[in-house]
C-alpha cells in the first residue's frame, strides 16, 4: 500500500478515535452527574471550563510540536518563570501592560531557545526540552528565592483576565477559543500548517519538497513557549501571586490532552479539535475525583495510567495500519 494511502487511512482512524473519545467524555459527564449531583452545579461547571481553557492553551501549543514529531517538556517551567517574573515586575511598579508583554516575550524566548538547540544544535527534542525544563525551573526558584511572589500591595489588578467573565462565560474561555480557532485555521488552511504535517510525516520528504524544515520547527517551538506564557498569565491573575513551582506537570497534561484527542506522538496526524476533547476529558475526570474526595496522589496515578493507555492504543493502531 502506498504511503499516501496509509496516511489517509491513519488520518481517518484518528478522526474516528477523536469521535470515540467524545462519546467517552459524554459518558463520564453522565457518570459524574450520577455519582455526585453537585458536579452539574453552575459554579462547578464554570470551574471545569475555566480549567479546560488554562490547560488547553498549553495543549494547543503541544499539538503543533507533536505534529512535527517533536516534544516540548519545558512548557511547565515556562509557566513558572513567567509567573514569578511578571509578579516581581508588578512589585517593582513596572507598567502592568509592559510587564505582561515582557512575560510573553520571556516564554517565547524559551521556546525559541528550544528550537535553536533542536534545529541548529541537532539535539533530540526530548533531551533539549528536558534540559530547558530543568534549567528554567531552577531559574524560577532562584529569582523568587523559592517563595511565592505576591503583588497585592502594589495596586495592580489583573484579576479580570483569570476571574472575569462576559455574559456569564469566563474570560479564559474566550481566550482559549481564540487560540483554538486560530490554530485550527493555521493548520487546515495555511501553507505553514501543511508544512507542520509534512514534517511530522517525513522530515526528509518535506525538505526535498522545498519546505524550510528548520524555520517551521523553530516557529512551532516558539509558539509552544508563547502559549505556555499566556496560560501562566491567566493562572497568576486568578491567584494574584506568582509561584515558582507554577505549571509543574503541565507538560504531561498537555501531552496527554493532545494524544487522547488523536494526535500521534510520531507526528503528522492529529489536530486541535481532538485536543479540545482531550482537554475536556482530563479536566472533567480531575474535577470529579476532586469533588468525591479522591487523594491528589491517587489522581496522579490515574492521570499517568490514562497517558500510558492513550499512547499504547495509538501505537497499537498505528502498527495495525502499517
Steps between C-alpha positions, in 0.01 A plus 500: 500500500633842404613744766229755409232230534639399838501860614140539389394190693685616811340844479154345472574275797615791713176685419300196607712476813428863589131436438517199733669707769216753469248231593723390786492862620119506485481170689731628775297821534184293546678272747631800693149645525370171637783449750508862617198719414708802605706448184229669293477806723563818306803609704664161460441492124652847474808373686524206261486708182745752645744217572450361150595841364816542709631150426368500144702805396822317582368184331438689175868595488596142584283376214705701251820356646374140494380540142860564394609184681655694789422553866522798737561415865587859592151654493445450873825677580399783266183544705706527819755747360231727359299480823779625725647742245172681440413498871836656592462764228161590647666529843755744359231723353566422134205583275270193504460492121876516451552229764253274325665556161842425650361184661370376166833583336683300767291192430540544124878526545501173694323337207738672259798355689345155480465543126858624475641196680285256305543643151851644513655300781343177373399408854218248534181687604452286810851576626495868404169576665583285802807717544308824472231361732762444768689823437203736491325336793821561693507860371144560621588370846822705510358839403207453738723357773271200504207710629163605352502856372187700586424844359178571695652808666623643168156615390513296177173322426484256208245265654264554208731290279465187711187569704291731283212394278295628211135391468568249776787336313850526655747721311757213482249303295479780242881517490522124455253492214678784321821294527320180398326650197819675390697175530234307310503753217881498480524120491218449251524793262858630490822383340663515844244253633561267207872525566447397863317184393754428225792517741328261739427262216859504369764762571712395204210497257392842630851637447522359149162654412637845582364549852727698733506238775727698731291816485173312547620308805646816648167677469315201648715490815483878538121479475491226761702715741285806431175315573646364825569860601145602411363222718729614783355852486148364534607281790672774702217745438269256679726475804666846511824318576781355290616156612843382384355148494201606289443273204657189652376206297342726236714339230359156579144628507550670164648188340219287640230736372644504150561124481160409646349731239660305217832673436771247423818509707689419181370807319299575190155402629259684730367846563380751755137389478594171658717682752193692617321171569808360677526812716133478592525130584799535733357812666165333566669192647722716722202704618294188578784348700536826693135536596470138615809546715756280325855565619710722269765227505249245367398752238857506374494122468175516302638771272819303438306186412281697258810635325653153470176351372453775240853458364472120494174514306644750255813287442296180468270645239788656308673161479175338386469753216862464382 
